């Protein structure tokens, strides 16, 4: 927001605008992009942080959306929380008492300047392409947005960008918020040709903005305004940028797992083979359990085993399809090869994975013994869960993102 003010003033100044004209009016709303369906009360914190950033960034007006906007229509409680978020920032955090509280901070000022410089380069690229209209027609803007979106999406899938309650710290026992079904509204208001003609005549004087504001106040629709601006010319076709939310990929997996459980009457489970005492395996059992929970999969943990025979007996008494060995790196070389061979004899059709990334030479040894792969911090958590769900016959609604 601070960079936007700087850039706006620079552009208006270049066109000869006075000091008052260089001031941009910013009305800011909290982002739907960051909100989640699961663990939705965390959205209150997200909205609070976003509203705080808006005020510190110099917004003239702030709109805090209800925390349940990703789930459905807001109710009385969520609207009240949204209003109170603003009131707390105003009355208790006293944000309205300071003009530009971030001003003078070396960190913030440097970041603002750097962001403005990078944005200016984009402005120049748009101008080189013939302006924003042409850049949109050519798909330049859409391609730039898609590139950043894919980078962001990949970070979420690898859990480098953490979404609390969704791709990390997912709570499979949470009670979901229930919303009434929303009726789909497809009504399209007809275009009033008389209003379009009047608006077109008003536009002839060249004062487009004033004409459009007046038309909006007279209840003209967006379609009527577009028709007046087109004035019989062929409409410009622009590929839209589809809105989405950051949490959607993992939400899709979790919803598919839940529907599978409802249909079959059985929850999807991954079995964790713990090696040694708690201190030797807890970090990795927690990691694997948390990773699969992000896809709606429950982890069933064993006690700490001291021998291969104990593991094989436990495996035979479980009805699992996917098992993950969890222990300390130092314990793997002496334990995993023998365990993998015995495991494959006991359950030849089951999958066996290793928690943690072993050195390349050990990885080959483990694979030869029967280990199907490893799951570690560098793994793409989303791909790991998709592979598991697919192998378990889970059906996905639509294409997996």
N, C-alpha and C positions, 0 to 999 in steps of 0.2 A: 504493500500500500504506500509506503514511503517512497519507493522507487517510482511508482505510478505517478505520484504527485510531481516528482522531479521531472519525469519525462513529459508529462502534460504541459507543465510550465515551459519547458524547452521548445516544444512544438508551437505552442501559441505565441511565444516570444519570437520565434522565427518568422511568423506570419504578421508580426507587428502588433500583437495583442498587448493591451495595457496590463498593469499589475493585477487589477481585479479580475480580468478575463483569464489570467493564468491560474486562477484557483479552481481546482476540480472539486466537484461535490461527489463524495463517495458514500454510497449506501451499501452496507456489507451484510451478508447473511452467512450463518454457519453452514458448513458443507454437508451435503447429503452423501458425497463421495466417500467420506470417512466413517459413516455410520454402519452399524452391524445389526443383524437380526438376532444373533445369539449373544447372550450376556448383555442385553440392550441397556442396562442401567449404567454401564461404562460410558455410553453415549453422552450421559450428563457431564462427565469429566471432559470428554472431547469437545462438546459444545461450549463448556465453560472456558477451556483453553483457547478455542477459536474466537470466542467473543472478546476475551482479554486481549488477544493479538490484534483484533480489529480496532479496539479502542486505542491501544498503544501505537498502532499504525496510523492513527489519525482519521478514522472513519467519522463521517458526519452523522450517520445513522446506523444502528445495528439491529439486526433481526436474528433472534435465537430460535431455531426450529425445534419442535418437540423431539424428545429423545427416541420416540418410537416411529419416526417418519419412514424408516425403511421397512416397517412391518405393516403399516396400514394407516387409516385415518386417526388423527390424534384424539385423545379423550380429555376429559376435564383435568385429570391428574397431570398428564404430560404437558398440557398447555400451561398449567399453573407452574410447573417446574421451569418451563421455558421463560415465563415472565419473571419468575423469582431469580433466575440466573442473572438477568440484566440488573435487577434491583440490588442484588448482593454486590455486583461489581460497582454499581453507582454509589450505594449508600454505605457499604461496609469496607470495600476496597478503596473507595474514594478516588476512583480513576478519573472522574470528571474534574478533579481539582487541579490537575497538572496538564499543561500544554506540552505535548511531545515529550513524554517521560523518558523515551529512549534517546532523545537528542543529546549529543555530546559523548555517547558511549562509543569508544573506538571500535568495538566489535560490531555494533549495530550500524554505525555510519559506514564502515568499510564494506559490510555485507550489502547495504543499500546501494552504495556506489557501484559495486561489482555487478549486482543484479541489474541495475539501470544500464550499465555498459553492454551487458549481454543482450538485454531486451532491445537496445538501440540497434544492434547488429541485425536482429530479426526484422525490425522496422525497415531497415535499409534493404534487406532481401525482398521484403514485400513490395517496396517501391520499385525495385529493379524488375519485378515481375508485372508491373503495371498497376499496382494498387491492390487493396484488399479484395475487391470484387473479383479481379482477375486471378489473384492468388487462390481464392476459394474455388473458383471455377476450374482451375488447373489441378486442384487437390493438394497444393503445397501445404496449406495450413493443416489439413486433415492428416497428411503424412507426418508432419512435425509432431502433432499431438499423439499420433499412433506410435511413433518411435519412443516417446517418453513414457507412454502408457505401458508398452511392452516391457521396458526396462523396470518400471515400477512393479508390474505384475510378476516379473521373474524374481524380484527381491522378496515379494510376499510369498511366492511359492517355495522359495528356499528358506523362508522364515528369517531372512536377514532384516526385513522390515516386519516388526512384530505387531500383530493386532490382538490385543488382550481379549480373551474369551472366544477367539475364533481360530487363529493359527498357533497361538500359544495359550496355555492355561485354560483350555476348553473344559467346561463343566458339563459332563454328559448327564448329570442328575438334575440339571436346572429345569424349572417349570416354565415353559414358554408362555409368552404373552398372547392371549387369544384375542383376535379381532374379528368382527363380523365381516362376512363376505361383502365385497364392494361390487355394486352393480356396474357393468360396463356401459359407459355412455358413448355412443357413436353419433349423436345428433350434430349435424352440421347446419349452422344458420345460413339461410339463403342470402345471396348478395343483392342488395337493393341498388338497382341501376341508377335510380334518381340521385341517391346519395353519392354514388361514384361519380356521376356527371358533375354534381355541384362541387365535389372535392377536387376534381380534375380542373375545373375552372378556377378554383381558388389557388391551385398550385401554379397556374400560369403567371402569377405575379412574382414568382421566384422565391417567395418566403415559405419554403417547404416545412420547416420545423414548426412555425407558428400555425400553419394550416393543419398539420397532423395533430398538434396538441388540441386545437379546436375540435377537430373531427373526433378525437378520442373522448372529449368531454360530451360530445353529442351522441355517444354510444356507437360510433362507427366501429366495425370489426376490422381485425388485421387483414382479412381477405379483401375487404372493400378498399382499404388503404393501398394494398399491393396492386389491386386492379386499377386504381386511379394513377398510381405511379407508372404502371406499365404502359398506359395510354395506347393500347392496341398493339404494342410491340410483343415480340415473342418472349415468353418468360425466361429468366435466367435459371438454369438448372445447376444446383449445387448439392453435392453429396453431403448429407448431414453427418455430424459427429455424434455417434450413439453414446448416450450417458450410461455409466455403469458405476458400481461401487467397488471399492478395493477388496472388501471381504467376500464378494460374490463367488469366486472360485471354490473356496473352502466351504462356504454355505451350501453350494450345490452338491458337494460330496457328502456332507453331513445329512442333508435332506434325502439324498438317494439311499444312504445307509439306514435312515429311520424308516423310509417307506419299505425297504427290503425286510426290515425287522417286523413291521406290521403285517406284511404279506406272508412271511414264513413263520412268524411266531418265535423267531430265534434271533438274539442279538449277535451281531458280528463281533468276533473275538480273536485277538492275537495272543499267543501264549509265550510268556517270557521265561526262559531257562536261566535262573540265577546261579552263578558259581561262587562258592565260598561264602564267608560271613557277610553281613549286611554292608559293612564299610567297603567291601571289595566290589559290590555290584549295584549299590543303590543309585549312584549317579547315572548309570546307564539304563537301569530299569525305569527310572523316572523319565529319562530322555525319550526312550522308545514309547513308553505309555503316553507321554504328552504329545508326541508326534502323531500317533494313530488316533488319539482322542480328537485331534483337529478334523479328522474325517469321520467322526461318529463311531469309531471302533474301540471297544473295551479291551483293556489288557488284563489278562489273568496271569498273576505272578506266582512262581513257585517259591518254595523255601530255598535257602542257599544249599546247593549240593556240594558234596565233597568227593564224589566218585561218579564214573560213567554209569555204573550199574544203577545207582539211585535215579539218575536222569532218565534212563531207558524205562525203568519201572513206572515213573511218573508219566512219561509220554504215552505209554501203553494204556494208562488209566484215564487219559484225557481224550476228548473228542475234537482235537484241533486240526487245522489244515496248514497253519503258518506258525512257525516257532522262531524265536530270536534268542541267541545266546548272549547273555549279559554278564560281563565280569571285567576283571582288570587285564590290561594288555600283557602283563607279566605272566598271567595264568594261562593265556590262550595257547602258546606253543605246546605245552605239555598236555593240554586237556582237549583242545578242539579237534585235532585229527581223529583221535580214537572215538570221541563223542560223535562226530559226524558219521563215521562208518557204522557205528552201532545204531545211530538214529535212523539211517537210511534202511537198515535191515529191519528195524522195528516198524517204521512207517515209510515205506518206499514212495508213496504218493504225496507225502507232505513236503512243504518247503521249509528249508532251514537257513536262517540268516545270522549274521554276526553283528553285534552292536560295536561300532568303532571301525576305523579304517586301518587295517593291518599293512605292514610294509609289503611291497610288491612280491618279494620272494615267498613270504608267508601266505600271501593271498592265493598264490598258485597252489601251494601245498594244501591249503584249506579247501580250495575248489576241487582238487583231485580227490580229497577225502569225502566230498559230498556237500560242502557248503554252497548254497545257491547265490550268495552275494552278501554284501555288507551294507549297513545303514549307519550313517555318521553325520556329523555337523555339516559336511559339505554336500550331503545328499539333497536332492530336490524333494522336499517332503511331500509336495503335491503329487509328483509323479509316483512316489513310493505308494501313496495311499490309493491312487487311481489303479495302479497295477494290482494291488491287493483286492480292491473292490471288484475289478474286472474278473480276476481269477475266481472270486466267490460268486460270480454270476449276478452282480448287482446291475440293475438297469438304470441308466441316466436319462433324465428328461431333457431332450435336446442335446446339442453338441457340448462336449466337455470343453471348457474354455482353455 
